[in-house]
Amino acid sequence: MHKKKIKIFLGGYLNYTNAQNLNCLALAKYLDSSKFTTYALSTYFSKKIKSQAIMFNCFFPI
């Protein structure tokens, strides 16, 4: 039987520094990718990062 992955949207910008974003980045790093599919936002003006999360660029509003 094929198991479905649980989809998780992280409520932070993974490539922008503040406490909430750093916690979301840590969650994205340590969640088991065989059980979870993670999604998160990224800003267009900060450095690009490598993450397991599927990133969406946010242009407006920030």
Steps between C-alpha positions, in 0.01 A plus 500: 500500500633843401508750787424867433736767625373766737525849351629774731512874428758675717394854594830676451746630240779244504762732350437801727642535852268522800404254773186358336677450169798327659265260684320420174834442328600254775167318466546473122846358551406231751154384387510152347465552124361149456200591719455874440496741206589848622420833335623846601546857381818673391568867438630615165767730647684270743759236428388167358520205735489126453208340681284190482194725485332595174553877484257764375638845419306778669514837323212688665412555781800431717 
